[in-house]
Amino acid sequence: MAVVAVVAVIAVIVFVVLQSGGSSGDESEAIAAEANESSTLPGQYVDLPAIYGGAYPATAGHVSQQVDYGAQDVDPPVGGPHWSGGGCDDPASAAAFCGPAPWGIFRDPYEPETLVHNMEHGGVIVWYNTADTALRDELEAIVEAKLEDDDLIVMAPYPEMEADRIAITSWTRIDTFPVSEFTAERVNAFIDAHQRRFNPEDF
């Protein structure tokens, strides 16, 4: 009988130790936030929980209206409320409030509310505003190679951005620069570090 009692006590102690060693939801969010702020990741970190009053999912509401992303102090946005409806196959004929867009390369712009939903699913968005067709073709070649490897990427123009500029975004991260600072290595490094890094709906 004493042996059974000792075994039971040991089992309870082991259970408590294992539970205390596991991460709670709050701890997981803290770890994720620390990773987001890490200087080892490419791009600038944008503190979405501070802007939207809490960690995910507070940063990612589904809405059916245009969103003012101005509080992020970056353009284009890197997360936040976004659209969630069907009919996004082509930006020129997209349904109202649709999102996310299909992964791929597009020559017409999507609304940012659509592409923010892609970032919520672990995607990287390559936005550009330039008339330099040679540069656009080079960007498309990079993205096409990544898409062939099943990376989650959308490339589309973003006319609201400053002229002759490129921006690469993922959830909480942005790298934006003039076309004169473009290198394939810079784009590839951002995509490799961030695509699928944040994909809460598949955790």
N, C-alpha and C positions, 0 to 999 in steps of 0.2 A: 504494500500500500504506500509506503514511504517513497519507493522508487517511482511509482505512478505520479505522486505529488511533485516530486523533484522534476520529472520529465515535463509535467504540465507547466511548472514555473519557468523552466528553461524555454519551453515553446512560447510562452507569453513574452518573455524578455526578448527572444529573437524576433518575434513579430513586431514589437514596439521599436526595436532598433532598426529593422528594415523599413518600417513606416516613416520613422524620423529621417532616414537617409534619403527617402524619395523626395522628389520636387513637388511642391504644391503648385496650383495654378499661378499664384502670385509669384512664387520663386521662378517658375518657367518664364513668366512675363519679364521678370527682372533680368534673367539670363538673356532673353531675346533682345531686350533693350540695350544691355551691355554690348552684345554682339553688333547691334545696329550702329552703336556709337564708336565702334572700334576703328582706330585710324588705319588698320591694315586693310580695310575694305575700300575699294575705289569709290569715289564720289563723295558728295556732301550729305551728311545725315540731316534729316528734317524730323523734328520731334513731334510726330503726329499725336501721341497720347496727350502731350501738353496742350496742343492746339484744340483737340476735340474732347478733352475732359475725361480721358480714360484710355486704357489699353484696348487692343482689339477685343471685341468687335465694335467698341464705341467709335473707332476711327473709320468704320466701313459701312455705314448705313446705306440701304437701298432706297433711292428716291426717284420720283417722277417729276423732276423740275430741274432747271439749270442750277448749277452749284457755283457759289463764289469761293474760289480756292485762294483768294488773296491773302488769307491769314498764314498760308504756308511760306510766303515771301520768296517763292521760287516759281518759275514758269518754264515749262508746264508743271502740273502738279505731280506729287509722288504718292498719292493715296487719298483717303478721305471718302465722303459719301459719293455714291456713283449710281449709274443706271443699271437696271437688271431686267431686261426684256428681250424677246426674240426679234428676229428680222434684221440682224446685223451683217448679213453676208457681204454687202457691198456698201461702202460709205456713201456713194452717190444716191443710193435708193434705200438707205437704212431707215427702219421704222423709228418712230419717236421713242425716245428713252430706252434704246436698245443697248445691250451689253451682256457679256463681253463680245469683242470682235473675234473673227477667226484669226488664228495665227497666220502670218504671211506678210507680203509686201503689197502696199497700196499706193496709188498715185494721187488719190483724192483724200482729203483729210477726214478723219473721224472727229467727233466731239470728244473733248478730254474726259467727260463723264463716262463715255463708253470704254475708253482705254484704261482708265483707273481700275475698272473691273478686271481687265486682263492682268494688271499688276497684283491684284488681290489673289489671283490664281497662280502666282509665281512667275509671271511673265516679265520680260524686259521690253520697253518701248523705245524705239529709235525714231526720234522726231527730227525734222529738218525744215529749214526755211532758206532755200538758196536756189538761184537760177542756174547754178553750175551743174550742167547735166553730167559732166565727167565725174564730178565728185559724187553725185547722186548714184551713178552707175557703180562706182567703187563701193559705196555703202551697201547698195543692193547685193553686190557680189558677196560681201561679208555676211550679210543677213541670210542670203540664200544658202550658203554653206552651213550656217548654224541650223537653219530649218531642216536641212537634209539630215542633220544629226539629231533631229527631234527636239531641238531647243525650243523654248516657248518665247517667241519674239513676234512683235508687230512693228513694221516700219511704215510710217505715213508722214506726209507733210503736216506742218503746223504753222499756218500763215500768221497766227497771232504772235509768234515769237519774233524777236529782233531779226532783221535781215542778215543773211549770210552766217547763220548760226546752226549748230547741231546740239541736241540734248538727248541724253540717254537716261532713262529712269527705270527704277524698280521700286517696290514698296519701301518707303522712307529714304530712298537714295536718289541723287541726281548728279550727273556730270554734264555740264553745259559749257560750250566753248565756241569761239569763232571758227569758221571753216579753215582759216589759216593754221589752226593748231590741230587739225585732224591728223590722226595716224591710225592705221589699221590695228596696231597693237593696243592703242587706247580703247578702241571700241570693243575689241575681242576680250580685253582684260575685264571690262565692266560686265559684259555678257556672261563670261565664264564665272565670275564671282557671284552674280546676283540672280541668274535665272534659276528658278525653283528654290531659291534661298528662303523665301517667305511664301508659303502656300497653305494658309490655315484651314481651308476647307478640305484639305487632304491629310491633315495631321492624324 
